[in-house]
Amino acid sequence: MRYVEFEGEEYDARHGGPFDRGAADSYYGRSFDPHFFIGATNTTPRVDRSGMSDRQVEEYYKGYAYNESTGNKKDWG
């Protein structure tokens, strides 16, 4: 598993997980929309905010905030 440390906490950054999806939404300039995938992104069921635990929403938020803090954005140029 891949973990990312941010603000003194360690987050599971698996592809498709809440932290990863938050970071990806930030990277691609998408709006804040908590979600994750059960397994791989776009090939397994998507879980929207209504099906997420508070911890999963927090992980999504932290992924979004992590990427925002790095300034790592897709260059659409």
Helices and strands as residue ranges (DSSP letters): E 3-6, E 9-12, H 18-27, E 35-37, E 46-48, G 49-51, H 54-70
